[in-house]
Amino acid sequence: MTHARKEYKDFMSLAPDAYAAVLALGQVAAKAGMDKQLLELIKLRASQINGCAFCVQFHILEGEKLGVPTDKLNLVVVWREAPQFSPRERAALAWTEALTLISEGVSDEVYAQASAEFSDKELAYLTSAVASINTWNRFGAAFRWTPPARKPAVGAAAS
């Protein structure tokens, strides 16, 4: 088992200006009107690729709060093989993977697919969301932030 080198709360206090900058970047897409459920799916997918346990768990929990269907949260890792995803979600997930694995470039096919589903403005905001989660993943994976615990349901018996 690996243990955290630092925790998420440590980052907030060690580098509050960096924390604020990454947090602000992560909020612009939603503030611009991008679908919050879609944003959680792309954040979850990038976090899976980057191996950030904190961010994977965080975005599963956020997705649940926003009402993302459980099947989508469970199957986003294999979204190409799962019928639950709309063409818009597929375009966003392909865009996310291309930008997360940027050393491989962004193919004309992925760009065309994304451009067919998103306006230029939406694609710019989607890109900002991908950039933000990739930044968070770098911190979370490097410092091995402990994944957030699921809060027990109200009225659930403690085990």
C-alpha positions as CSV (number, residue, x, y, z in Angstrom):
1,M,0.0,0.0,0.0
2,T,1.3,3.5,-0.8
3,H,0.8,6.3,1.6
4,A,0.3,10.0,0.9
5,R,3.4,12.1,0.7
6,K,1.2,15.2,1.3
7,E,-2.5,15.6,1.5
8,Y,-4.9,17.8,-0.6
9,K,-5.4,20.1,2.4
10,D,-1.6,20.5,2.6
11,F,-1.5,21.8,-0.9
12,M,-4.1,24.4,-0.1
13,S,-1.9,25.8,2.7
14,L,1.5,25.2,1.2
15,A,0.8,27.0,-2.1
16,P,-2.5,28.9,-1.7
17,D,-1.9,31.0,-4.9
18,A,-1.3,27.9,-7.0
19,Y,-4.3,26.2,-5.5
20,A,-6.5,29.3,-6.2
21,A,-5.2,29.5,-9.8
22,V,-5.9,25.8,-10.6
23,L,-9.2,26.0,-8.8
24,A,-10.2,29.0,-10.8
25,L,-9.3,27.4,-14.1
26,G,-11.3,24.4,-13.2
27,Q,-14.4,26.4,-12.6
28,V,-14.5,28.5,-15.8
29,A,-16.1,25.8,-18.0
30,A,-19.1,25.3,-15.7
31,K,-19.5,29.1,-15.2
32,A,-19.6,29.4,-19.0
33,G,-22.5,27.0,-19.1
34,M,-20.9,23.7,-20.0
35,D,-22.9,20.7,-18.8
36,K,-21.6,19.8,-15.3
37,Q,-22.3,16.1,-15.7
38,L,-20.3,16.0,-18.9
39,L,-17.5,17.9,-17.1
40,E,-17.4,15.2,-14.4
41,L,-17.1,12.5,-17.0
42,I,-14.2,14.1,-18.7
43,K,-12.5,14.8,-15.3
44,L,-13.0,11.2,-14.3
45,R,-11.6,9.9,-17.6
46,A,-8.5,12.0,-17.5
47,S,-7.9,11.1,-13.8
48,Q,-8.1,7.4,-14.7
49,I,-5.5,7.8,-17.5
50,N,-3.2,9.8,-15.2
51,G,-3.6,7.3,-12.3
52,C,-4.7,9.9,-9.7
53,A,-6.7,7.9,-7.1
54,F,-7.8,11.1,-5.3
55,C,-9.2,12.6,-8.4
56,V,-10.9,9.4,-9.6
57,Q,-12.7,9.1,-6.3
58,F,-13.4,12.8,-6.1
59,H,-15.0,12.9,-9.5
60,I,-17.0,9.7,-9.0
61,L,-18.5,11.3,-5.8
62,E,-19.1,14.6,-7.6
63,G,-20.7,12.8,-10.5
64,E,-23.0,11.0,-8.1
65,K,-24.1,14.2,-6.5
66,L,-24.9,15.7,-9.9
67,G,-27.0,12.6,-10.9
68,V,-24.6,11.1,-13.4
69,P,-26.0,7.6,-14.0
70,T,-24.0,4.9,-12.1
71,D,-23.5,3.0,-15.3
72,K,-21.8,5.9,-17.0
73,L,-19.5,6.4,-14.0
74,N,-18.6,2.7,-14.0
75,L,-18.1,2.4,-17.7
76,V,-16.3,5.7,-18.6
77,V,-13.1,3.7,-18.5
78,V,-14.4,1.7,-21.5
79,W,-16.6,4.4,-23.0
80,R,-15.9,3.2,-26.6
81,E,-17.4,-0.2,-25.9
82,A,-20.4,1.1,-23.8
83,P,-23.6,2.2,-25.5
84,Q,-24.6,4.6,-22.6
85,F,-22.6,7.5,-24.0
86,S,-24.1,10.1,-26.4
87,P,-22.2,11.3,-29.5
88,R,-21.5,14.6,-27.6
89,E,-20.1,12.7,-24.6
90,R,-18.0,10.4,-26.9
91,A,-16.6,13.5,-28.7
92,A,-15.7,15.1,-25.3
93,L,-14.1,11.8,-24.0
94,A,-12.1,11.4,-27.2
95,W,-11.0,15.1,-26.9
96,T,-10.1,14.5,-23.3
97,E,-8.0,11.5,-24.1
98,A,-6.2,13.2,-26.9
99,L,-5.3,16.2,-24.7
100,T,-4.3,14.1,-21.7
101,L,-2.1,12.0,-24.0
102,I,-0.9,15.1,-25.8
103,S,2.5,13.7,-26.8
104,E,0.5,11.6,-29.3
105,G,-1.1,14.8,-30.8
106,V,-4.7,15.5,-31.6
107,S,-5.8,13.8,-34.8
108,D,-7.8,15.4,-37.5
109,E,-10.5,12.8,-36.8
110,V,-10.8,13.7,-33.1
111,Y,-10.8,17.4,-33.9
112,A,-13.5,16.9,-36.5
113,Q,-15.6,14.8,-34.1
114,A,-15.2,17.4,-31.3
115,S,-15.9,20.3,-33.7
116,A,-19.1,18.6,-34.9
117,E,-20.5,18.4,-31.3
118,F,-19.1,21.6,-29.8
119,S,-19.0,25.2,-30.9
120,D,-15.6,26.9,-31.0
121,K,-16.3,28.6,-27.7
122,E,-17.5,25.4,-26.1
123,L,-14.4,23.5,-27.3
124,A,-12.2,26.2,-25.8
125,Y,-14.0,25.8,-22.4
126,L,-13.9,22.0,-22.7
127,T,-10.1,22.3,-23.3
128,S,-9.8,24.5,-20.2
129,A,-11.5,21.8,-18.1
130,V,-9.2,19.1,-19.5
131,A,-6.2,21.3,-18.8
132,S,-7.3,21.9,-15.3
133,I,-8.0,18.3,-14.4
134,N,-4.6,17.3,-15.9
135,T,-3.0,19.9,-13.6
136,W,-4.9,18.6,-10.5
137,N,-3.8,15.0,-11.5
138,R,-0.2,16.0,-11.5
139,F,-0.5,17.2,-7.9
140,G,-2.7,14.4,-6.7
141,A,-0.5,11.6,-8.2
142,A,2.8,13.2,-7.3
143,F,1.8,13.6,-3.6
144,R,-0.4,10.5,-3.5
145,W,-3.3,12.4,-2.0
146,T,-5.6,10.1,-0.1
147,P,-8.9,9.6,-2.0
148,P,-11.8,11.2,-0.3
149,A,-14.0,8.9,1.8
150,R,-17.6,8.2,0.8
151,K,-19.8,9.7,3.4
152,P,-22.3,7.2,4.8
153,A,-25.9,7.7,3.7
154,V,-28.1,9.4,6.3
155,G,-29.7,6.7,8.4
156,A,-27.2,4.1,7.3
157,A,-25.9,1.8,10.0
158,A,-22.2,2.1,10.7
159,S,-20.1,-1.0,10.1
